[in-house]
Amino acid sequence: YNIFLIIDATHPFAINASKRALSISKECNIKYIRYERPQKRYKDAIYVKDFKEASKIALKIGKKNILYLAGIKNLNTVAGIVGKNRLIARVLPISVNKALEILPSKNIMGMEGVFSREFNKILILEYNCDVLITKDSGDRGGLNEKVLGAMDADAKIIIVERPKMDYPILFNSIEELVDYTKDLI
């Protein structure tokens, strides 16, 4: 196919896909560029390195239920630490059956989409949560709306930081990426 460039724009937590793309680029001598969603830091949030740490902190600081908005992949880890009765999870509809193996059905919401600040606030209040666990998926993943909704509901916010990787070329701006690739073509 005469490929001369790989642009890796996978999800910030799709670390295995990025490692594979980097490996292939080296193996085939193809230029590799990483595009990663821009990041924001929230002064009122607690940042942690993984979901185990997030769960332990949630137990310490929370008195009510804990809302988990970070997908099915780490739900079992969080439930194992927090407990099944206090954990409320919003997962993609295709993940509900797997979530039912982990949590009682009353603690699972199967929904898809980026939700508004107001909707996130309502979920936190309706499910009687005082802690939110999520991951740094950026604005495209609805992080801002999750954080602002939690702030509005007076819930504490725990954000799992993105995995760190050393990329040879990294862009956080689509415009800069496009300008850079124009020169390559």
N, C-alpha and C positions, 0 to 999 in steps of 0.2 A: 504493500500500500504506500510505500515511500513516506512513511511518517517521520517527521523531523522534530516534532514538538509534542510534549505531553503537558497538558494543563490540568492539574489536580485541583478540583473545586469540590471535593467531597465534604461531607459534614465534619465539623471540627473534632468530633469524637470517633470518626471512622479511621482510626490510626492504622489498622491493618491494611486497609485499602491504600492509604498513602505510602506505607512502607513497601507494599508490593509495586506500586507505580514507580517509586524511587529506584527500587531494585531493577525493574525492567528497563528503566531509562539508562541506568549504568551499564547493564548487560548488553543493551542494543545501541549504546552510544547515541541516545536521543536526549535532547535538551529537556529538562524538567522545570516546570514553574508551578508554584503553589499559590492558589488564591484562597484566602481564608477570610471569612466574615469578620468585619470590624468588631472589636471588643469595647465594652464599656465597663467601668468599675463603679459599683454602687457603695457609697460610704457606709450605709446602714446594713450592708450584707456581710455575712461571715463566709469567707472563702476557704475551701478545703481541697485537699488533693484527691480524695476518692470518696466513694459512697459509704464505706465503713466509717470513716471519720465523720462524715455528714450525719450518719445515723446515731453515732455515740453522742455527738453534740446536741442533736435534736432531742434525745432522751433527757439530757441535762437541763436544757433551757425550756422545754415544752411541758405544759401542764395538761393540755387538752389533746386533741387529735393532731396528726401530722399529715400534711398534704404532700404527696409525692408526684411531681410532674417531670419525670425524666425517662420515660419509656420502660419497656418490659425487660431490657437486658439486665438491669441491676435491681429489679424489684425483689427478687428472692433474697439478695444480700441485705437490703434494707429491712425487709420484713423479718428476717432472722434476728436482727438486732433490736428493732423497734417493737416488734410484736405485731401479730395479725389484727388485733382488735383496735389499736389506735392508728393504724396506717390506712389512709385513704389514697387511692391511686387513680390517676387519669391516664389511660393507655389508648392506643389506637384500637379501633373496633376489631381489626384482624388479630389483635393480641389478647382479647378478652378471655378466650378459652385457656390460654396459658396462665393468665392472671388468676383465673378461677382455681387453678391448682395451688395457688399461693395464698390468696386472700378470700374471705367470705364475699359473696356477691354484693352485699349491701355496701361494701367498701371499694367497689370498682366502678369507674365511669369509663365507658367506651366512647370516645369522641375523637374526631379528627379535625385539625385545623389550628390556626393561630387564633386565640381568643382575646377579646378585649380586656382592658384593665378592669372594667366594671364587672364583666362576667367572672373573671378570676377572683375578684373581691367577693362576689356573691357565693361562689363555691366554697371559699375559705370560711365565710360566715355560716353558710347553711350546714356544712359538715363539721362545724365547731372545731376548727383548726386554729392553732396559734403558732405553728411552725410550717414553713414551706421548704421542701428540698427540691432543687432543680439543678440543671447543669448549664454551663455557659455556652448556649447554642447561638447566641447573638440575636439581633433583632429579627432575622429571618425565621428563627425558631421561637419567636414570641417571648424572649426573655424579658424585654422591657415591660410588656404588659403583665407578665407574671409578677415581676418585682413591684411594680407600681400598685397592682391589685393587692398584693400582700401588705404593702405599706399602708394602703387605705384601710385594710382590715386589722391593722395593728398586729400583724403576724411577724414573727422573726423569719429572716430569710437566710438560707444556707445554699450557697452555690458551689457546685463541684467545678473546679477549674479545668480548662482544656488540657489534654495531654500535651506535653512539650516534645517537639521534634525539631531537629536542626535541618531546615530547608535551605537548599542552595540559593534559591531565588523565591522571595515571598512578597506577595502583594495583598493589601487589604482594601484596595480601591480598584473597582472594575475599570474606571477610566485610565488609571495608570497602567494596568495590565494590558488593556487594548493598545495604548500608545506604545508600550514596550514591544508587543508582538507585531505591530505594524512594521517596525524596523527590522524584524526578523524575516518577514515575508518579502 
